[in-house]
Amino acid sequence: MGEAYVKLIDRLLGRKAGVQVSARPLPGAAFLRDTRSAIINSRPAILRDSRDEIRLAWRRAAGLAIDLIQNSGRLKGAADQVLADTVGVELVLNPTPDLSGLGYSDAETADLIKIIKRRWKRYAWNPRECDMRGKFTVPQMVDIALRWDMAYGEATGLISYMTIAQRRGYGITTGTKICMVPPTALVQDTSEYEGLYQGVIHEANGRPIAYRFEEKEAGIRTKRDYRAYDAAGRLQVMHVFDPWDATDVRGISRIAPAFRKHIQHEILVDAKIQTGILQTVFAAALTSPNPSKEAFEAIEALPDDSDLQADFHDYFSGALSRAAEGKISISGDPQVSHLAPGEELKLLTTQTPGPEFLPVSDELSRDMARAIGITFGGLTMNHTAATYSSVRMENSSIWPVVTRRRERIAAPICQSIYEAWLDEEIGEGRIPFKGGYEAFAANRERVSWSLWQGPAKPSADDGKSAKAATERLVNGTSTLASECAELGYDPDEVFEQRVREHQKYTAAGMPSPFVPRNGGAPDNAAAEEEPAKKAAA
C-alpha cells in the first residue's frame, strides 16, 4: 500500500519514480528568504489597511494605555515630561498676519499685533472666558490634549459660541468657548453606506464633514452629530492626531507599540522584588550530618545480635534529645541557642538581581522611551553613565521629535482656539480692523496666521550654548528672533522689555546693561589708561 501511494504521488507531481527529493531549500535571491530554523515562518503576519488595524485595536489599546499610565509612576512621570518638553508653561502666541494690500503700514501692523497679544493673554488665562465648563485655561486644555495623544493617540474638542444673553448670566465678555471632549466619546460606529468610519462622517472626496459623539442627557446615552465646519467655514470640531497612513481616520495610543516591552519590564521587576523578599526571609540554611530515613532503615537491617545497632540508636537518640532542648528562631526576635552535634547554621545573601538584570531592564526602558518620544534619562531618571557628549547627542536626537509633536499636536489645538477667538474679537469690534469684519472674513486665513513658541531646547552646558549663540549672531548666520525662539522667548516682547529697561537706566543716570562696554567712547579709568601705557612703552 505504501509503495502504491508513493507512485501515485510521483505520477500526480510529474516526478520519476524512485527519485529522492532533497529537503534542502533551493538557493535563490528573494525577499523573506527564510533560514534553516524557519525563524520568519515562526512569526505569522497578515496585511490590512492601517485604518482597519486602528479600528480593531483602538478600544483595547486605549484601555491598556490608561491602565498602564494610572498604575505606573514612571509612565505618569513620562507624560509629565512630554508636557514639559513640548509646551513648558504655555505655547506663546506670535501672530504673523499677512496684511499686504489691506492698507496697513509696518507701524500699524506692529500695533495690531500688540493688541492681539495683550487680549489673547487675558482670554487664554481666564477659565471663565475660554472654557465652556469654566474650569480650565487654554494651556491646561493643551496639557489635556497631549495626555490624550499619549493614551488615545488623538485629541478632540468642540468650539461653540455663547450669545450675549447667555454671557450676561455668567458675567463674562467673550462668547467663544472650548469644550474638550474625551476621544472615548467619539463613537466607533462604521457604515460605508453613510460615509461613516469610526465615528467620522466623510463626504465623497474623503473630507470629514461631521463627527458623531456619544453623550449623556438626563442619564440616558444618546448619539449626536456635530458639523466639522459651520456655514461660514469656521471650525467647530477639533480633531488632532498624528496619522500613520494616508487613509487613517483616527489615531492610536503612542505607547501601543511598547505595551509588550513595558509589561515585560513590570514582570521582570516584580520577579526581582519577590525573589529578593523570599531570599531575605529564607536566607538561613541548616546543614546536618544526621542520616536520612534511608540511613535509619539501613540500621534496622543490621543483625539483631550486632552491637552496632544498639550503639547507633543510643548515639542518635542522645544527639536529637539534646537538640530538642535548643531553639532556632529567625524572625523579628532571632535566637540560636543550641545546635545538634555536627550541624551548621549558614546565613545566605540574596542572589537577585543577577548581572543580567540591569542590561535587560535598560533595554526594555529604551524601547518605551523611544515610543513615547522622550530620552532614556527622562523616563528612568538614570544618569549614571551620562557624559557631556552623550547628553548632547541624546538631546539633539530627541529635540526634533519634541518640536514635531509641538507642531503636530499642541500648536493645532492652540491655533484652532485662536482663530475662533480672533474671529469673534474682530467681529464684535473689540479689536479694530481696517475694513471691518467683512475685510477680515475675506482674508481670514491670512490674518489669523501665527506661530507658537515653546520652551527652550535643553542644554548640557549653558555657557557653551550661550557662546555658540553669540558666535552665530556675530558671524551673521542667525538672527535675534531665531535665537529668542530657540530659548522660547517672544522676540517682540524681548525687544520692548529691553527698550523699557534701557530707558529706565539711562533716565536714572545709571549705565545701561544693554550698551556694550567696548562700544563708543571709553567710560572707565582702565580704558583711558590703556593708550597712555602703550605710549610709554
LINHU-V275690 format. One record per run of one state. SS is the DSSP state (~ for helix, > for strand, _ for the rest). FROM is the first residue (numbers start at 0). TO is the last residue. Records with the same first field share a line. If there is no record, write none. Layout:
SS = FROM-TO + FROM-TO
This chain:
_ = 0-0 + 13-48 + 70-71 + 86-90 + 95-104 + 124-125 + 131-136 + 151-152 + 161-162 + 170-174 + 181-181 + 186-189 + 191-194 + 197-198 + 202-206 + 217-218 + 227-227 + 229-233 + 235-235 + 241-254 + 281-282 + 287-291 + 300-305 + 325-326 + 329-333 + 336-342 + 347-355 + 372-374 + 380-386 + 427-434 + 442-442 + 448-448 + 453-460 + 475-478 + 486-489 + 507-523 + 536-536
~ = 1-12 + 49-69 + 72-85 + 105-123 + 126-129 + 137-150 + 163-169 + 182-184 + 255-280 + 292-299 + 306-324 + 356-371 + 375-379 + 387-426 + 435-441 + 443-447 + 461-474 + 479-485 + 490-506 + 524-535
> = 91-94 + 130-130 + 153-160 + 175-180 + 185-185 + 190-190 + 195-196 + 199-201 + 207-216 + 219-226 + 228-228 + 234-234 + 236-240 + 283-286 + 327-328 + 334-335 + 343-346 + 449-452
